[in-house]
Amino acid sequence: MNYIHKEGRKEVAGLFSLLTIINFLLFKFLIEENSIRIIISTISLIIWLAISSFFRNPIRSVDVPENHVVSPCDGKVVVIEEVFEPEYFKDKRLQVSIFMSPANVHVNRCAIGGEVKYVKYHEGKYLVAWHPKSSTENERNTVVISNGKTEILMRQIAGALAKRIICYVKPGDKVIHGNDFGFIKFGSRVDVFFPIGTKIDVSLNEVVKGNKTVLAKLV
């Protein structure tokens, strides 16, 4: 079942009110032709449904063990590579990047449960999300969660359309596997960093679902 996420309720309600007023004024004072009224009403409905879909929030439980790292978002895997992570770990890590198109769900969920060890927001550019420098130069927010044995870093990255990153957690918070930790308005990208040697269970260009697709299993 889908709900409208709290980050979009005002926008969705406001747009509905605005479109209703515009249609009412057009139909009352300017447009009498029924066929044109139908076209305008249909276009208004499509616009409202499109914006509403940006903020949909499907309720999904996590049905896998705690050591399974689930995808933190819906989207497509665009990067699987070994990189140097300069912000928190300051060593080599295995990076999995998931690109969220405007059609994807934009909720960001906890890939593992445990304690939030680190949160830091960075202002930045708005390069397209698949640009190689977007991970280090775009607006972004880094969250690190420890399950007591392993730390997983998740980085929310804004893109050309996404202009607002939202994060609900802070260092010291205890989080539950699969619970929401943030939202990126109009999508973009989430990078997940694993210890070197982790066996990744997804492949490049695979379509993944938040809380449902297992990215890796921690030992």
N, C-alpha and C positions, 0 to 999 in steps of 0.2 A: 504494500500500500504506500502511496506517495502522499506526503504532506508538503505544504509550503514552508521552507526553512524560515526561521525567525529573522534572518538577515534580509529576507525579501518581502516580508509581509506588508510593510509600509509601501514599498514600491509597487507591489502587485495591486494593493487596494487603491493606491493613489492613481495608478494608470487606469484601473477600471472606472473610477469616478470621472476622470478626465475624458475618457472615450465616451462614456455615457452622456456627459454634458455636451460634448461636441456633436454626437449623433442627434441628440434632442434638438439642439439649436439649428443644425442643418435641415433636419426633417420638418421642423416647425416653420422656419422662415425662408429657406432657400430651395429645398428640393421636394418636389411633389411626385416625380416619376418613381413608381414602385421598383422598377428594375434597377435604377440607380441607387435607391435606398438599400436594396438587397446587397448590391456590390459593396457599398460603403460599410454596411453592417458586417459583412463577411470579412472584409479587410481588417476592420477593427477587432473582430474576434480572433483572427489569425495573429495579429500583433499582440493581443493580450495573452493568448495561449503560448506564444513564443517566449515572451518575457517570464511568464509563470513557470515555464519549463526550466529556465535558468536557475530557479530557486527551489526546484522540487527536492524533497528529502525523503527518499525511500527508506523505510525502517527495515534494517537488516541486522540480524543477530550473527554472532561469530560461532560457527559450528565446528571449529577445529581446536586442537590442544593449544595451550598457552605458548609453547615453543615454536608455533607456526606464525611466521610474519605474514600478515594479510596485507593486501594492497590498501594504501591509505586513501585511494580515490579511484574513480572510474576514469578510463582513458585507454591510451595505447602506449605500449612500451617502446620508447624511441632510443634509449641508450642502455647498454649493459657493458660496462668497461671498468678496468682498474684505473683509478685516478689518485692524485694527491689531494687530500681534503685539508685545506689550509686554516679553517676557522676554529674547529674544536679538537679534532683528533690530531691534526698536524702530522699525519702519516698517510700511507697508502690505504685506500679502502676500495671496496667493490661498489660501484654506483649503478643503481637502476633508476631510470628516469621515466616518468609517466606523463604523457601529454594529454591535457584535457581540452577538448574542443568546446566551442560554445554550446554544442548539443549534449555534452556530458553533464552528469551530476557534479556539482562544484563543492560538495561537502568534503572536508578532510578528516580522516578518522585515525585513531591510534593504531599503528601497525602491530604493536605489542602492548601488553599491560605492564605496569610497574610504576616507577617514580620518575618524574620529570627532573632531569639534572641540569638542563640548560635551555634558555630561550633568549633569542636575540633577534631584533628587527633591524633591517638595513634599508635605508632609502637607496634608490638607484634608478637606472634607466628602464625603458620599456621596449627592449629589443624583442623580436618575435621569440616565442618560447623555445623553439628548436635551435636557436642561434647558439654556437658553442660557448660564447661568453655570457649567456643569460644567467648561468648558475652563480657567477661571481660579480656581475655588473648590474643586473636588474634589481628592482625592488624585490626583497626576499625576507623570509623569516625562518630561522633555524630552531628546531625543537629536537632535543635529545632525550630519549626515554631509556631507562635501565630496568631490566627485569631481575636484577641481582647478580646475573652472570654475564650478560652481554648488553652493550649499549648500541642502540639504533638511532641514527640521525635522520630526521625528515626535514627537508627544506622546501617550503612553499615559495614558488617563484612566480611573480607577475609577468605578464607578456604585453603584447601590443594592445590587446583589448582590456585585459584585467588591470584595473587601476587601484584596487583596494584589497589588501591582505588582512584577514582577521584571524586572531589567535586567542583562544580562551584559557590556555594553561599558563602556569608560571612555575619556576623552579621550586621543588618541594612538593608539588601536587602529586597525589596518587591517582593514576588513571587506569581505567578498565579497558581491556582488550576490545577494540572496535568502537569505543565511544568517540564522539566528535571532539576534535581538538582545534578545529578552525574551519575557515571558509575563504575561498578566493572568488570574488565577484567576477563573473563571466569567464571563469576557468583560467587555464594556463598550464602549470606544470608542477609536479612534486618529485623531488629527487630523494631517494632512500639510499643510505650508505651502510654497508655491511662489512664485518671483518673480512680480511683477505682469507680465501679458502672456503668461504661459505658457498654451498651448492645452490645456485639460483634455479628455481623451478618454473620460470617463465622464459619465453624466448622473445627476440627482437620482433617488433610489429604485432605482438600478441595483444588482443583487446582484453583488458582486465576490469574487474568490478571491486569496488571498495567493500571490505569486510568479507568478501567471498573468494577472491582469487588468492591463493597462497604464493607469495613471492619466494620464500625460502623457509627452511626448517633449521632452527638453531640447535646446536648440540650442547 
